[in-house]
Amino acid sequence: MSPSGRRGGPGGAAGEVLGSLDRPVSRRLLSDEVFDRLRDSIVRGELVPGEKVRDGELAERLGLSRTPVREALARLADIGLVEAKPGVYTRITTLNRRDVENTLAVLRSLDQLAVEAAVPVMTEQDLGRMRAANRDFERAVATDDTDAALAADDRFHAVPLTAAGNPVLSRIVEQLHPQIHRILHRKFSTLLGGRNTIEHHDRLIEVCAGGDARAAAALSGRHWLELGGHINELFDTDQFAEAATG
C-alpha cells in the first residue's frame, strides 16, 4: 500500500503531513466515516489506481474492526472507485478514458438540467453564494491549493443544484463527483489552474442573473465539453498510465 504521508505516533510527529487514513476515526456511523476517508484517499491519490487494498490492513490502520471497512469498500465499489474479484483482489479502479468520458457526459447533462431548472427561481442570495465561491476558487488557484479549489468549485455548482430543488439530481451528482475529482486533483494546474474556469464562473453568474435559463445551461455544457477535451489530452499523453502493483 502506498504511503499517504509520513507517520509517527498516534497523533503524528510535529510538522508531519498526515493522509486521510491517519487520523482517529470519530464516533459517528463508522462505515460512513470509513467511506469518506477511503473516498478522499482515492481522490487525492494516496491510494493510487490499480493498488490492491485489504480490509484487514485498512482496519488495522484505522484502528477498527473489518466490518465497517468491508461496508465502506462495498459502497466504493458501487460508485466505481473500487473494483473487486471475490477471492482474488480488491483494488482501486484504474483511470479509464471511456469510463471518464461516460461520467463526464452524464455530469454535463445533469448540470445543464440543474442550471436550467434553477435560473428561474434563483435569488440574489444564490448569486451571492456563487460569487463568494468563485472568489474562494480564485484564491485557491492563486496559491495552488487543490483541496480548497475543488471544495470551492463544488460550492459554486451546488448553488444551482440546490436551487433546482431536485434531490434525485443531487444524489446522483454526489455519487459521480469523486470519479472526476480524482483527475482534477491529480492534474489541478492543467485542468483548473488557468483563468478560464474563473472567467467561466463569472460569465455563468451573469447569465443566471439575466434570467436566461437556456443560455445558462448551454454555457455550462460548453465548459464541461472543454474540460473533457483537456482530460482527453492527458490520456493521449499517457499522464494517467501509472498504476500500483501492491
C-alpha contacts under 8 A as a table, 3 or more apart, distances in Angstrom:
res1	aa1	res2	aa2	distance
1	M	47	L	7.36
1	M	51	E	6.89
1	M	52	K	7.19
1	M	53	V	7.01
1	M	246	G	5.61
2	S	46	E	6.72
2	S	47	L	6.36
2	S	48	V	7.44
2	S	51	E	7.97
2	S	246	G	7.70
3	P	6	R	7.37
3	P	46	E	6.71
4	S	18	L	6.79
4	S	19	G	4.72
4	S	20	S	7.35
4	S	21	L	7.38
4	S	22	D	7.93
4	S	41	S	7.78
4	S	46	E	4.82
4	S	47	L	7.47
5	G	16	E	7.70
5	G	17	V	5.50
5	G	18	L	4.95
5	G	19	G	5.31
6	R	16	E	6.09
6	R	17	V	6.02
6	R	18	L	6.30
7	R	12	G	5.54
7	R	13	A	7.14
7	R	16	E	7.14
7	R	17	V	7.71
7	R	18	L	6.63
7	R	22	D	7.69
8	G	11	G	7.35
8	G	12	G	4.52
8	G	13	A	5.19
9	G	12	G	4.83
9	G	13	A	6.37
11	G	23	R	7.41
12	G	16	E	6.57
12	G	18	L	7.24
13	A	16	E	5.78
18	L	21	L	7.89
18	L	22	D	5.83
18	L	23	R	7.34
19	G	22	D	5.50
19	G	23	R	7.57
19	G	41	S	7.29
19	G	46	E	7.21
20	S	23	R	6.62
20	S	37	R	5.46
20	S	38	L	7.37
20	S	40	D	6.55
20	S	41	S	5.65
21	L	37	R	6.00
21	L	38	L	7.12
21	L	41	S	7.11
21	L	61	R	7.29
21	L	62	L	6.50
22	D	61	R	7.34
22	D	62	L	6.96
23	R	62	L	7.78
24	P	62	L	7.02
24	P	63	G	7.88
25	V	30	L	7.65
25	V	33	E	6.95
25	V	34	V	7.82
25	V	62	L	6.97
25	V	63	G	7.98
26	S	30	L	7.61
26	S	33	E	7.30
27	R	30	L	6.75
28	R	32	D	7.69
28	R	33	E	6.99
29	L	32	D	5.51
29	L	33	E	6.46
30	L	33	E	5.03
30	L	34	V	6.04
30	L	68	P	5.89
31	S	34	V	5.09
31	S	35	F	5.91
31	S	68	P	4.37
31	S	69	V	6.48
31	S	71	E	6.04
31	S	72	A	5.42
32	D	35	F	5.02
32	D	36	D	6.21
32	D	72	A	7.00
33	E	36	D	5.20
33	E	37	R	6.24
34	V	37	R	5.03
34	V	38	L	6.04
34	V	68	P	6.90
34	V	69	V	6.28
34	V	72	A	6.01
35	F	38	L	5.30
35	F	39	R	5.93
35	F	69	V	7.70
35	F	72	A	4.56
35	F	73	L	7.13
35	F	75	R	7.36
35	F	76	L	7.13
36	D	39	R	5.14
36	D	40	D	6.06
37	R	40	D	5.25
37	R	41	S	6.13
38	L	41	S	4.97
38	L	42	I	6.16
38	L	72	A	7.85
39	R	42	I	5.19
39	R	43	V	6.17
39	R	76	L	7.19
39	R	81	L	7.61
39	R	178	P	7.38
40	D	43	V	5.02
40	D	44	R	6.00
41	S	44	R	5.22
41	S	45	G	6.06
41	S	46	E	4.94
41	S	47	L	5.62
42	I	45	G	5.12
42	I	46	E	6.02
42	I	47	L	4.91
42	I	48	V	6.45
42	I	49	P	7.95
42	I	81	L	7.45
42	I	92	I	7.45
42	I	182	R	6.99
43	V	46	E	7.74
43	V	178	P	6.36
43	V	179	Q	7.69
43	V	181	H	5.97
43	V	182	R	4.19
43	V	183	I	7.80
43	V	185	H	6.75
44	R	47	L	7.68
44	R	182	R	6.47
44	R	185	H	6.04
44	R	186	R	7.07
45	G	48	V	5.01
45	G	49	P	7.79
45	G	182	R	7.19
45	G	185	H	7.98
45	G	186	R	7.13
47	L	51	E	6.60
47	L	92	I	7.08
48	V	51	E	5.55
48	V	92	I	6.58
48	V	243	A	6.63
48	V	244	A	6.28
49	P	91	R	7.83
49	P	92	I	5.09
49	P	93	T	5.50
49	P	94	T	4.38
49	P	95	L	6.53
49	P	242	E	7.68
49	P	243	A	5.28
49	P	244	A	6.41
50	G	91	R	5.77
50	G	92	I	5.04
50	G	93	T	5.80
50	G	94	T	5.24
50	G	243	A	5.10
50	G	244	A	5.16
50	G	245	T	6.62
51	E	91	R	5.28
51	E	92	I	5.33
51	E	243	A	6.86
51	E	244	A	4.61
51	E	245	T	5.70
51	E	246	G	5.59
52	K	89	Y	6.63
52	K	90	T	5.68
52	K	91	R	4.01
52	K	92	I	6.43
52	K	244	A	7.72
52	K	245	T	6.96
52	K	246	G	5.60
53	V	57	E	7.67
53	V	58	L	7.44
53	V	89	Y	7.78
53	V	90	T	5.71
53	V	91	R	5.40
53	V	92	I	7.35
54	R	57	E	5.42
54	R	58	L	6.26
54	R	90	T	6.87
55	D	58	L	5.11
55	D	59	A	5.90
55	D	66	R	6.03
55	D	69	V	6.02
55	D	70	R	6.23
56	G	59	A	5.08
56	G	60	E	6.17
56	G	66	R	6.00
57	E	60	E	5.16
57	E	61	R	6.15
58	L	61	R	5.03
58	L	62	L	6.13
58	L	69	V	7.11
59	A	62	L	5.15
59	A	63	G	5.85
59	A	64	L	4.92
59	A	65	S	5.64
59	A	66	R	5.36
59	A	69	V	6.20
60	E	63	G	4.97
60	E	64	L	6.24
60	E	65	S	7.57
61	R	64	L	7.84
64	L	68	P	7.68
64	L	69	V	7.91
65	S	68	P	6.80
65	S	69	V	7.40
66	R	69	V	5.21
66	R	70	R	6.05
67	T	70	R	5.20
67	T	71	E	6.24
68	P	71	E	4.98
68	P	72	A	6.08
69	V	72	A	5.08
69	V	73	L	6.14
70	R	73	L	5.09
70	R	74	A	6.19
71	E	74	A	5.18
71	E	75	R	6.44
72	A	75	R	5.14
72	A	76	L	6.20
73	L	76	L	4.97
73	L	77	A	6.15
73	L	82	V	6.94
74	A	77	A	5.07
74	A	78	D	6.40
75	R	78	D	4.98
75	R	79	I	6.68
76	L	79	I	5.33
76	L	80	G	6.24
76	L	81	L	5.33
76	L	82	V	5.48
77	A	80	G	4.98
77	A	81	L	5.73
77	A	82	V	4.44
77	A	83	E	5.52
77	A	84	A	7.48
78	D	81	L	7.80
78	D	82	V	7.94
79	I	82	V	7.87
79	I	175	Q	6.15
79	I	176	L	7.06
80	G	83	E	6.92
80	G	93	T	6.91
80	G	179	Q	7.52
81	L	92	I	6.11
81	L	93	T	5.31
81	L	178	P	7.91
81	L	179	Q	6.98
82	V	90	T	7.02
82	V	91	R	5.74
82	V	92	I	4.60
82	V	93	T	4.93
83	E	90	T	5.85
83	E	91	R	5.59
83	E	92	I	6.30
83	E	93	T	5.60
84	A	88	V	7.78
84	A	89	Y	5.69
84	A	90	T	4.22
84	A	91	R	6.32
85	K	88	V	5.40
85	K	89	Y	5.38
85	K	90	T	6.42
86	P	89	Y	6.58
86	P	90	T	7.75
94	T	243	A	7.33
95	L	99	D	7.76
95	L	100	V	7.41
95	L	240	F	6.63
96	N	99	D	5.36
96	N	100	V	6.18
97	R	100	V	5.13
97	R	101	E	6.10
97	R	232	N	7.34
97	R	235	F	6.76
98	R	101	E	5.05
98	R	102	N	6.14
99	D	102	N	5.12
99	D	103	T	6.14
100	V	103	T	5.06
100	V	104	L	6.06
100	V	179	Q	7.35
100	V	180	I	7.16
101	E	104	L	5.12
101	E	105	A	6.14
101	E	228	G	7.04
102	N	105	A	5.14
102	N	106	V	6.40
103	T	106	V	5.26
103	T	107	L	6.15
103	T	176	L	6.90
103	T	179	Q	7.48
103	T	180	I	7.66
104	L	107	L	5.03
104	L	108	R	5.90
104	L	180	I	7.51
104	L	224	W	7.26
104	L	228	G	6.86
105	A	108	R	5.17
105	A	109	S	6.33
106	V	109	S	5.20
106	V	110	L	6.16
107	L	110	L	5.05
107	L	111	D	5.92
107	L	173	V	6.70
107	L	176	L	7.32
108	R	111	D	5.20
108	R	112	Q	6.16
108	R	220	S	7.71
108	R	221	G	5.71
108	R	224	W	5.75
108	R	225	L	7.78
109	S	112	Q	5.18
109	S	113	L	6.15
109	S	221	G	7.35
110	L	113	L	5.03
110	L	114	A	6.12
110	L	169	L	6.80
110	L	173	V	7.37
111	D	114	A	5.04
111	D	115	V	6.10
111	D	161	L	7.40
111	D	217	A	7.64
111	D	220	S	7.22
111	D	221	G	7.56
112	Q	115	V	5.16
112	Q	116	E	6.07
112	Q	216	A	7.99
112	Q	217	A	4.51
112	Q	218	A	6.94
112	Q	220	S	6.23
112	Q	221	G	6.06
113	L	116	E	5.32
113	L	117	A	6.18
113	L	217	A	7.06
114	A	117	A	5.23
114	A	118	A	5.93
114	A	160	P	6.15
114	A	161	L	5.20
114	A	164	A	5.47
114	A	166	N	7.99
114	A	169	L	7.50
115	V	118	A	5.01
115	V	119	V	6.04
115	V	160	P	5.49
115	V	161	L	6.88
115	V	164	A	7.14
115	V	213	A	6.92
115	V	216	A	6.64
115	V	217	A	5.43
115	V	220	S	7.84
116	E	119	V	5.77
116	E	120	P	7.78
116	E	213	A	4.65
116	E	214	R	5.86
116	E	216	A	6.82
116	E	217	A	5.35
117	A	120	P	6.78
117	A	121	V	7.83
117	A	163	A	7.97
117	A	164	A	5.14
117	A	213	A	7.31
118	A	121	V	5.57
118	A	122	M	5.84
118	A	160	P	5.28
118	A	161	L	7.10
118	A	162	T	7.96
118	A	163	A	5.11
118	A	164	A	4.22
118	A	165	G	7.78
118	A	213	A	7.74
119	V	122	M	5.20
119	V	160	P	7.34
119	V	208	C	5.60
119	V	209	A	7.77
119	V	211	G	5.95
119	V	212	D	7.17
119	V	213	A	5.27
119	V	216	A	7.83
120	P	211	G	6.21
120	P	213	A	6.76
121	V	163	A	6.98
121	V	164	A	7.80
122	M	126	D	5.93
122	M	127	L	7.27
122	M	160	P	7.51
122	M	163	A	6.33
122	M	208	C	7.92
123	T	126	D	5.08
123	T	127	L	6.48
124	E	127	L	5.05
124	E	128	G	6.04
125	Q	128	G	4.93
125	Q	129	R	6.21
126	D	129	R	5.14
126	D	130	M	6.39
126	D	159	V	6.26
126	D	160	P	7.77
126	D	163	A	7.84
127	L	130	M	5.05
127	L	131	R	6.24
127	L	205	I	6.59
127	L	208	C	7.96
127	L	209	A	7.16
128	G	131	R	5.06
128	G	132	A	6.12
129	R	132	A	5.07
129	R	133	A	6.07
129	R	156	F	7.28
129	R	159	V	7.12
130	M	133	A	5.12
130	M	134	N	6.19
130	M	155	R	7.53
130	M	156	F	4.96
130	M	157	H	7.76
130	M	159	V	6.57
130	M	205	I	7.09
131	R	134	N	5.14
131	R	135	R	6.28
131	R	156	F	7.85
131	R	202	D	7.43
131	R	205	I	7.38
132	A	135	R	5.16
132	A	136	D	6.29
133	A	136	D	5.04
133	A	137	F	6.11
133	A	152	A	5.23
133	A	153	D	6.91
133	A	155	R	6.03
133	A	156	F	5.22
134	N	137	F	4.76
134	N	138	E	6.06
134	N	152	A	6.77
134	N	153	D	7.15
134	N	156	F	6.53
134	N	198	I	6.61
134	N	201	H	6.68
134	N	202	D	7.58
135	R	138	E	4.96
135	R	139	R	6.26
136	D	139	R	5.16
136	D	140	A	6.19
136	D	148	A	7.83
136	D	149	A	7.38
136	D	152	A	5.93
137	F	140	A	5.07
137	F	141	V	6.17
137	F	148	A	7.15
137	F	149	A	4.91
137	F	150	L	7.73
137	F	152	A	5.11
137	F	153	D	6.33
137	F	198	I	7.44
138	E	141	V	5.12
138	E	142	A	6.24
138	E	149	A	7.71
138	E	198	I	6.45
139	R	142	A	5.07
139	R	143	T	6.44
140	A	143	T	5.23
140	A	144	D	5.87
140	A	145	D	4.92
140	A	146	T	6.99
140	A	148	A	5.68
140	A	149	A	5.02
141	V	144	D	4.88
141	V	145	D	6.25
141	V	146	T	7.47
141	V	149	A	6.32
141	V	192	L	7.57
141	V	193	G	5.62
141	V	194	G	7.80
142	A	145	D	7.83
144	D	189	S	7.52
144	D	193	G	7.54
145	D	148	A	5.48
145	D	149	A	6.11
146	T	149	A	5.05
146	T	150	L	6.16
146	T	185	H	6.22
146	T	188	F	6.30
147	D	150	L	5.36
147	D	151	A	6.16
147	D	185	H	7.50
148	A	151	A	5.06
148	A	152	A	6.04
149	A	152	A	5.12
149	A	153	D	6.05
150	L	153	D	4.99
150	L	154	D	6.08
150	L	181	H	7.63
150	L	184	L	7.89
150	L	185	H	7.73
151	A	154	D	5.10
151	A	155	R	6.27
152	A	155	R	5.01
152	A	156	F	6.18
153	D	156	F	5.03
153	D	157	H	6.35
154	D	157	H	5.32
154	D	158	A	5.88
155	R	158	A	4.97
155	R	159	V	6.61
156	F	159	V	5.81
157	H	160	P	6.12
157	H	161	L	6.47
158	A	161	L	4.85
158	A	162	T	5.84
159	V	162	T	5.30
159	V	163	A	6.10
160	P	163	A	4.82
160	P	164	A	5.91
161	L	164	A	5.30
161	L	165	G	7.19
161	L	166	N	7.61
161	L	169	L	7.51
161	L	170	S	6.52
162	T	165	G	5.53
162	T	166	N	7.33
162	T	170	S	7.38
166	N	169	L	5.49
166	N	170	S	6.64
167	P	170	S	4.96
167	P	171	R	6.21
168	V	171	R	5.24
168	V	172	I	6.33
169	L	172	I	5.33
169	L	173	V	6.13
170	S	173	V	5.27
170	S	174	E	6.09
171	R	174	E	5.16
171	R	175	Q	6.36
172	I	175	Q	5.14
172	I	176	L	6.34
173	V	176	L	5.12
173	V	177	H	5.97
174	E	177	H	5.47
174	E	178	P	7.70
175	Q	178	P	6.90
176	L	179	Q	5.74
176	L	180	I	7.31
177	H	180	I	5.52
177	H	181	H	6.04
178	P	181	H	4.81
178	P	182	R	6.18
179	Q	182	R	5.67
179	Q	183	I	7.51
180	I	183	I	5.47
180	I	184	L	6.30
181	H	184	L	4.81
181	H	185	H	5.71
182	R	185	H	5.39
182	R	186	R	6.38
183	I	186	R	5.20
183	I	187	K	5.98
183	I	188	F	7.89
183	I	231	I	7.90
184	L	187	K	5.26
184	L	188	F	5.16
184	L	191	L	6.46
184	L	192	L	7.28
185	H	188	F	5.32
187	K	190	T	5.47
187	K	191	L	6.11
188	F	191	L	5.33
188	F	192	L	5.26
188	F	193	G	6.05
189	S	192	L	5.76
189	S	193	G	4.26
189	S	194	G	7.30
190	T	193	G	6.00
190	T	194	G	7.58
190	T	230	H	7.88
191	L	194	G	7.56
191	L	227	L	6.91
191	L	230	H	6.59
191	L	231	I	7.61
192	L	197	T	6.39
193	G	197	T	7.96
194	G	197	T	6.67
194	G	198	I	7.72
195	R	198	I	5.29
195	R	199	E	6.03
196	N	199	E	5.15
196	N	200	H	5.95
197	T	200	H	4.90
197	T	201	H	6.14
198	I	201	H	5.17
198	I	202	D	6.37
199	E	202	D	5.04
199	E	203	R	6.13
200	H	203	R	5.08
200	H	204	L	6.06
200	H	223	H	7.36
201	H	204	L	5.07
201	H	205	I	6.25
202	D	205	I	5.18
202	D	206	E	6.40
203	R	206	E	5.07
203	R	207	V	6.32
204	L	207	V	5.15
204	L	208	C	6.05
204	L	216	A	6.14
204	L	219	L	6.85
204	L	220	S	7.20
205	I	208	C	5.08
205	I	209	A	6.01
206	E	209	A	5.09
206	E	210	G	6.25
207	V	210	G	5.00
207	V	211	G	6.57
207	V	212	D	6.23
207	V	213	A	7.93
207	V	215	A	7.02
207	V	216	A	5.60
208	C	211	G	5.22
208	C	212	D	6.31
208	C	213	A	6.75
208	C	216	A	5.93
209	A	212	D	7.99
212	D	215	A	5.46
212	D	216	A	6.20
213	A	216	A	5.15
213	A	217	A	6.20
214	R	217	A	5.11
214	R	218	A	6.12
215	A	218	A	5.06
215	A	219	L	6.10
216	A	219	L	5.11
216	A	220	S	6.23
217	A	220	S	5.13
217	A	221	G	6.18
218	A	221	G	5.02
218	A	222	R	6.28
219	L	222	R	5.19
219	L	223	H	6.50
220	S	223	H	5.25
220	S	224	W	6.53
221	G	224	W	5.18
221	G	225	L	6.32
222	R	225	L	5.03
222	R	226	E	6.20
223	H	226	E	5.01
223	H	227	L	6.23
224	W	227	L	5.01
224	W	228	G	6.17
225	L	228	G	4.98
225	L	229	G	6.28
226	E	229	G	5.07
226	E	230	H	6.45
227	L	230	H	5.17
227	L	231	I	6.29
228	G	231	I	5.08
228	G	232	N	6.15
229	G	232	N	5.11
229	G	233	E	6.35
230	H	233	E	5.14
230	H	234	L	6.55
231	I	234	L	5.11
231	I	235	F	6.44
232	N	235	F	5.03
232	N	236	D	6.08
233	E	236	D	4.90
233	E	237	T	6.36
234	L	237	T	5.22
234	L	238	D	6.32
234	L	239	Q	5.40
234	L	240	F	7.20
235	F	238	D	4.96
235	F	239	Q	5.93
235	F	240	F	6.25
235	F	241	A	7.97
236	D	239	Q	7.76
238	D	241	A	5.18
239	Q	242	E	7.61
